[in-house]
């Protein structure tokens, strides 16, 4: 079912892009109705939780890359979508003391860190507003949503609790393939802005900043809600 949802979303995107390109064929205007591009975006990610016992463990660096599709709706207004391959690491600290419930041991610890390495395939659905070109430059603002589909995950822990069990070890443990614990779909609010610098003709360099704020729980544990968020430095090119 999850694969069907993902496949349907991608096919819908391809169909929409093809329809827009077909509609723009024969347009004599200087600016294409559909523009394609590529981007690579370094990110700084962090976590949030609704429990005081679960704290953000600090910012972590990641990166995104993928395809950009800008479809003109009206003068200065565009529907901006594409496909993003997202690498979103976060670090979470359990502030409360955790105890080994799997034995009679009284050993306990606190400030346990879990390091999530999550990968997503994202389909941004945003409205992009651009200014007129002045001195080869256009400024833009962007707002919308981005559904993302989990395609990879691993979790590292020095010691502590994960997936309802207690782990205590001086060595680092790696947890992977927890298919039932990481949510398949991540929903995020997207807002940002930047500049396009024309290189002549249809080609332009793009630079900007975007905030991608997750509002759905990335973990299926019903006892708490954890979201991951990141700020991106957008670097790309439009054709």
C-alpha positions as a Python dict, from the first residue, in 0.01 Angstrom:
ca = {
    (1, 'X'): (0, 0, 0),
    (2, 'X'): (285, 238, 87),
    (3, 'X'): (461, 164, -240),
    (4, 'X'): (135, 221, -429),
    (5, 'X'): (89, 565, -269),
    (6, 'X'): (448, 658, -352),
    (7, 'X'): (422, 536, -711),
    (8, 'X'): (90, 716, -762),
    (9, 'X'): (238, 1044, -639),
    (10, 'X'): (539, 1020, -872),
    (11, 'X'): (323, 928, -1173),
    (12, 'X'): (89, 1220, -1099),
    (13, 'X'): (388, 1454, -1090),
    (14, 'X'): (522, 1322, -1422),
    (15, 'X'): (176, 1353, -1581),
    (16, 'X'): (131, 1710, -1454),
    (17, 'X'): (475, 1814, -1583),
    (18, 'X'): (413, 1656, -1924),
    (19, 'X'): (72, 1823, -1952),
    (20, 'X'): (216, 2163, -1867),
    (21, 'X'): (500, 2120, -2118),
    (22, 'X'): (256, 2015, -2391),
    (23, 'X'): (34, 2315, -2317),
    (24, 'X'): (329, 2549, -2352),
    (25, 'X'): (441, 2412, -2690),
    (26, 'X'): (424, 2684, -2954),
    (27, 'X'): (417, 2966, -2698),
    (28, 'X'): (601, 3257, -2852),
    (29, 'X'): (659, 3440, -2523),
    (30, 'X'): (1017, 3496, -2409),
    (31, 'X'): (972, 3296, -2091),
    (32, 'X'): (878, 2930, -2090),
    (33, 'X'): (572, 2824, -1898),
    (34, 'X'): (764, 2528, -1755),
    (35, 'X'): (1126, 2541, -1638),
    (36, 'X'): (1330, 2250, -1515),
    (37, 'X'): (1629, 2264, -1286),
    (38, 'X'): (1861, 2079, -1051),
    (39, 'X'): (1953, 2162, -695),
    (40, 'X'): (2195, 2060, -420),
    (41, 'X'): (2112, 2193, -74),
    (42, 'X'): (2323, 2155, 241),
    (43, 'X'): (2100, 2139, 551),
    (44, 'X'): (2116, 2195, 926),
    (45, 'X'): (1865, 1971, 1105),
    (46, 'X'): (1727, 1952, 1457),
    (47, 'X'): (1453, 1769, 1647),
    (48, 'X'): (1152, 1874, 1855),
    (49, 'X'): (942, 1676, 2101),
    (50, 'X'): (624, 1735, 2302),
    (51, 'X'): (789, 1576, 2610),
    (52, 'X'): (1033, 1761, 2836),
    (53, 'X'): (1215, 1430, 2893),
    (54, 'X'): (1310, 1419, 2523),
    (55, 'X'): (1531, 1707, 2410),
    (56, 'X'): (1699, 1812, 2090),
    (57, 'X'): (2055, 1680, 2103),
    (58, 'X'): (2200, 1954, 1885),
    (59, 'X'): (2212, 2053, 1520),
    (60, 'X'): (2334, 1803, 1260),
    (61, 'X'): (2446, 1856, 901),
    (62, 'X'): (2274, 1686, 609),
    (63, 'X'): (2198, 1747, 243),
    (64, 'X'): (1924, 1727, -21),
    (65, 'X'): (1942, 1708, -397),
    (66, 'X'): (1699, 1660, -681),
    (67, 'X'): (1486, 1800, -961),
    (68, 'X'): (1297, 2132, -969),
    (69, 'X'): (989, 2195, -1187),
    (70, 'X'): (849, 2551, -1202),
    (71, 'X'): (516, 2584, -1389),
    (72, 'X'): (388, 2933, -1463),
    (73, 'X'): (36, 3006, -1333),
    (74, 'X'): (25, 3380, -1404),
    (75, 'X'): (266, 3672, -1426),
    (76, 'X'): (514, 3634, -1136),
    (77, 'X'): (333, 3328, -991),
    (78, 'X'): (452, 2969, -1027),
    (79, 'X'): (359, 2625, -902),
    (80, 'X'): (694, 2482, -790),
    (81, 'X'): (737, 2108, -741),
    (82, 'X'): (993, 1839, -821),
    (83, 'X'): (1158, 1542, -654),
    (84, 'X'): (1387, 1577, -352),
    (85, 'X'): (1619, 1307, -217),
    (86, 'X'): (1652, 1406, 148),
    (87, 'X'): (1921, 1299, 396),
    (88, 'X'): (1799, 1427, 732),
    (89, 'X'): (2011, 1336, 1038),
    (90, 'X'): (1896, 1443, 1386),
    (91, 'X'): (2015, 1379, 1742),
    (92, 'X'): (1781, 1325, 2039),
    (93, 'X'): (1872, 1327, 2409),
    (94, 'X'): (1666, 1144, 2671),
    (95, 'X'): (1703, 1370, 2975),
    (96, 'X'): (1535, 1141, 3231),
    (97, 'X'): (1714, 848, 3392),
    (98, 'X'): (1656, 519, 3210),
    (99, 'X'): (1672, 180, 3381),
    (100, 'X'): (1740, -167, 3248),
    (101, 'X'): (1396, -335, 3270),
    (102, 'X'): (1513, -656, 3102),
    (103, 'X'): (1691, -785, 3416),
    (104, 'X'): (1720, -733, 3791),
    (105, 'X'): (2016, -501, 3743),
    (106, 'X'): (1996, -163, 3913),
    (107, 'X'): (2226, -3, 3657),
    (108, 'X'): (2085, 322, 3520),
    (109, 'X'): (2195, 614, 3309),
    (110, 'X'): (2071, 951, 3188),
    (111, 'X'): (2123, 1194, 2901),
    (112, 'X'): (2113, 906, 2654),
    (113, 'X'): (2166, 1009, 2292),
    (114, 'X'): (2002, 857, 1985),
    (115, 'X'): (2132, 960, 1644),
    (116, 'X'): (1880, 919, 1363),
    (117, 'X'): (1990, 899, 999),
    (118, 'X'): (1672, 927, 795),
    (119, 'X'): (1632, 934, 418),
    (120, 'X'): (1320, 1053, 238),
    (121, 'X'): (1186, 1103, -111),
    (122, 'X'): (1003, 1438, -107),
    (123, 'X'): (749, 1594, -346),
    (124, 'X'): (727, 1971, -272),
    (125, 'X'): (393, 2136, -349),
    (126, 'X'): (459, 2508, -324),
    (127, 'X'): (364, 2849, -460),
    (128, 'X'): (662, 3053, -580),
    (129, 'X'): (629, 3428, -631),
    (130, 'X'): (894, 3604, -842),
    (131, 'X'): (973, 3969, -909),
    (132, 'X'): (1043, 4115, -1252),
    (133, 'X'): (1403, 4081, -1367),
    (134, 'X'): (1626, 4376, -1276),
    (135, 'X'): (1998, 4374, -1355),
    (136, 'X'): (1982, 4003, -1445),
    (137, 'X'): (1827, 3919, -1108),
    (138, 'X'): (1486, 3802, -988),
    (139, 'X'): (1390, 3768, -623),
    (140, 'X'): (1142, 3504, -511),
    (141, 'X'): (944, 3389, -211),
    (142, 'X'): (809, 3037, -167),
    (143, 'X'): (550, 2874, 59),
    (144, 'X'): (371, 2540, 67),
    (145, 'X'): (381, 2179, 185),
    (146, 'X'): (612, 1885, 123),
    (147, 'X'): (501, 1524, 175),
    (148, 'X'): (801, 1296, 216),
    (149, 'X'): (824, 915, 201),
    (150, 'X'): (1078, 729, 411),
    (151, 'X'): (1321, 520, 203),
    (152, 'X'): (1597, 457, 457),
    (153, 'X'): (1678, 478, 827),
    (154, 'X'): (1933, 381, 1089),
    (155, 'X'): (1962, 472, 1455),
    (156, 'X'): (2280, 483, 1662),
    (157, 'X'): (2282, 485, 2043),
    (158, 'X'): (2558, 485, 2303),
    (159, 'X'): (2314, 332, 2551),
    (160, 'X'): (1947, 372, 2631),
    (161, 'X'): (1597, 286, 2522),
    (162, 'X'): (1469, 230, 2170),
    (163, 'X'): (1158, 56, 2034),
    (164, 'X'): (1030, -38, 2380),
    (165, 'X'): (1350, -212, 2493),
    (166, 'X'): (1643, -112, 2712),
    (167, 'X'): (2000, -126, 2580),
    (168, 'X'): (2306, -68, 2795),
    (169, 'X'): (2652, -106, 2648),
    (170, 'X'): (2974, 98, 2649),
    (171, 'X'): (3003, 44, 2274),
    (172, 'X'): (2789, 211, 2013),
    (173, 'X'): (2503, 0, 1876),
    (174, 'X'): (2348, 41, 1532),
    (175, 'X'): (1976, -27, 1485),
    (176, 'X'): (1844, -66, 1132),
    (177, 'X'): (1540, -197, 944),
    (178, 'X'): (1294, -90, 1216),
    (179, 'X'): (1020, -81, 954),
    (180, 'X'): (737, -60, 1206),
    (181, 'X'): (889, 217, 1420),
    (182, 'X'): (972, 501, 1178),
    (183, 'X'): (668, 658, 1013),
    (184, 'X'): (652, 608, 637),
    (185, 'X'): (511, 955, 564),
    (186, 'X'): (655, 1284, 691),
    (187, 'X'): (458, 1604, 634),
    (188, 'X'): (633, 1941, 640),
    (189, 'X'): (558, 2313, 602),
    (190, 'X'): (793, 2491, 361),
    (191, 'X'): (875, 2863, 354),
    (192, 'X'): (1173, 3038, 199),
    (193, 'X'): (1312, 3287, -45),
    (194, 'X'): (1610, 3369, -260),
    (195, 'X'): (1736, 3503, -589),
    (196, 'X'): (1772, 3387, -950),
    (197, 'X'): (2066, 3526, -1148),
    (198, 'X'): (2027, 3508, -1525),
    (199, 'X'): (2320, 3370, -1724),
    (200, 'X'): (2150, 3460, -2049),
    (201, 'X'): (1870, 3292, -2239),
    (202, 'X'): (1675, 3044, -2027),
    (203, 'X'): (1956, 2957, -1783),
    (204, 'X'): (1974, 3099, -1430),
    (205, 'X'): (2165, 3027, -1111),
    (206, 'X'): (1954, 2998, -795),
    (207, 'X'): (2049, 3070, -434),
    (208, 'X'): (1835, 3106, -122),
    (209, 'X'): (1730, 2983, 221),
    (210, 'X'): (1435, 2758, 309),
    (211, 'X'): (1286, 2636, 636),
    (212, 'X'): (1135, 2287, 623),
    (213, 'X'): (933, 2230, 940),
    (214, 'X'): (796, 1883, 1006),
    (215, 'X'): (457, 1865, 1177),
    (216, 'X'): (391, 1490, 1163),
    (217, 'X'): (538, 1238, 1408),
    (218, 'X'): (844, 1062, 1264),
    (219, 'X'): (818, 786, 1526),
    (220, 'X'): (517, 561, 1580),
    (221, 'X'): (566, 555, 1958),
    (222, 'X'): (229, 678, 2092),
    (223, 'X'): (385, 797, 2419),
    (224, 'X'): (556, 1097, 2259),
    (225, 'X'): (570, 1303, 1942),
    (226, 'X'): (902, 1374, 1770),
    (227, 'X'): (940, 1595, 1463),
    (228, 'X'): (1247, 1674, 1257),
    (229, 'X'): (1311, 2013, 1101),
    (230, 'X'): (1586, 2163, 892),
    (231, 'X'): (1709, 2483, 730),
    (232, 'X'): (1852, 2454, 378),
    (233, 'X'): (2097, 2661, 175),
    (234, 'X'): (1949, 2630, -174),
    (235, 'X'): (2202, 2607, -458),
    (236, 'X'): (2075, 2522, -804),
    (237, 'X'): (2037, 2597, -1170),
    (238, 'X'): (1727, 2645, -1389),
    (239, 'X'): (1716, 2574, -1762),
}
